[in-house]
Amino acid sequence: MSTGAIILAVVGLAFIPILALCGRGVIPRGWGVGIRLPAIQQSDAAWRAGHRAAVPPYAVFALVAVGVAVLPLAVPALSDADPALTAVVIIAGLVVGGIVGSRAAERVASDRDLRDA
């Protein structure tokens, strides 16, 4: 088990409550924290919807990253590759969460455009 992989997994887990706080509006749009994609930055409603939608898929990847980080306990030969594998899983979670969040934010924006028309 690699210390680097464990640190990456813990940092990955720490993103879950940050995303959740953004989704509740506790961490407002414009701070240096949260998903910084254009669709999610459009409005406060898009900010909250995008982050709420991003939490579940990202959380799955973060939990998988924890599993990958402790995998060398069962398969010691993976200990050298473990930090890189953990980082790949965390990054994949951020990408998937960002895509899901952007789509949710775009739906909020299009719903608002329909109401305003």
C-alpha positions in Angstrom: 0.0 0.0 0.0 1.4 3.4 -1.0 1.2 6.5 1.1 0.7 8.5 -2.0 -2.3 6.5 -3.1 -3.9 6.8 0.3 -3.4 10.6 0.3 -4.9 10.8 -3.1 -7.9 8.7 -2.0 -8.4 10.9 1.1 -8.3 14.1 -1.0 -10.7 12.5 -3.4 -13.1 11.7 -0.6 -12.8 15.3 0.6 -14.2 16.6 -2.6 -17.6 14.9 -1.9 -18.7 17.3 0.9 -17.3 20.2 -1.0 -19.4 19.4 -4.0 -22.4 18.8 -1.7 -21.9 22.2 -0.1 -21.8 23.8 -3.5 -25.0 22.0 -4.5 -26.8 23.4 -1.4 -25.6 26.9 -2.1 -23.5 27.0 1.1 -20.4 27.6 -1.1 -21.6 30.2 -3.5 -20.8 30.6 -7.2 -17.7 32.7 -7.7 -15.6 31.3 -5.0 -12.4 29.5 -5.9 -14.0 26.1 -5.0 -16.3 23.9 -7.1 -16.7 22.8 -10.6 -15.5 25.7 -12.8 -17.2 24.9 -16.1 -19.1 27.5 -18.1 -22.5 25.7 -18.0 -22.3 25.5 -14.2 -21.2 29.1 -13.8 -24.2 30.5 -15.7 -26.4 31.2 -12.7 -26.8 30.4 -9.0 -29.5 27.8 -10.0 -27.2 26.2 -12.5 -24.4 26.2 -9.9 -26.5 24.3 -7.4 -28.1 21.9 -9.9 -24.8 21.1 -11.5 -23.1 20.3 -8.2 -26.0 18.3 -6.9 -26.0 16.2 -10.1 -22.2 15.7 -10.0 -22.1 14.4 -6.4 -23.4 10.8 -7.0 -21.2 9.8 -9.9 -18.1 11.5 -8.4 -18.8 9.8 -5.1 -18.8 6.4 -6.8 -15.4 7.1 -8.4 -14.0 8.4 -5.1 -15.0 5.2 -3.3 -13.5 3.1 -6.1 -10.3 5.2 -5.7 -10.2 4.1 -2.0 -10.5 0.5 -3.1 -7.7 1.0 -5.6 -5.5 2.6 -3.0 -5.8 -0.4 -0.7 -5.6 -3.0 -3.5 -1.9 -3.6 -2.9 -2.8 -5.2 0.4 -4.3 -8.1 -1.7 -2.0 -7.7 -4.7 1.4 -6.4 -3.6 2.7 -6.3 -7.2 0.5 -3.3 -7.8 2.1 -1.1 -5.1 4.3 0.7 -7.6 1.4 1.6 -9.9 -1.0 2.3 -7.1 -0.7 6.1 -6.9 -1.1 6.5 -10.7 -4.1 4.2 -10.8 -5.7 6.0 -7.9 -5.1 9.4 -9.6 -6.6 8.1 -12.8 -9.8 7.0 -11.0 -10.1 10.4 -9.2 -9.6 12.3 -12.5 -12.1 10.1 -14.3 -14.6 10.9 -11.5 -14.0 14.6 -11.9 -14.5 14.3 -15.6 -17.7 12.2 -15.3 -19.0 14.4 -12.5 -18.2 17.5 -14.6 -20.1 16.2 -17.6 -23.1 15.1 -15.6 -23.1 18.4 -13.7 -22.8 20.5 -16.9 -25.8 18.6 -18.4 -27.9 19.3 -15.3 -26.9 23.0 -15.3 -27.7 23.3 -19.0 -31.2 21.8 -18.3 -31.7 24.5 -15.6 -30.6 27.2 -18.0 -32.8 25.9 -20.9 -35.8 25.6 -18.5 -35.3 29.2 -17.5 -35.0 30.3 -21.1 -38.3 28.6 -21.9 -40.0 30.3 -18.9 -38.6 33.7 -20.0 -39.7 33.3 -23.6 
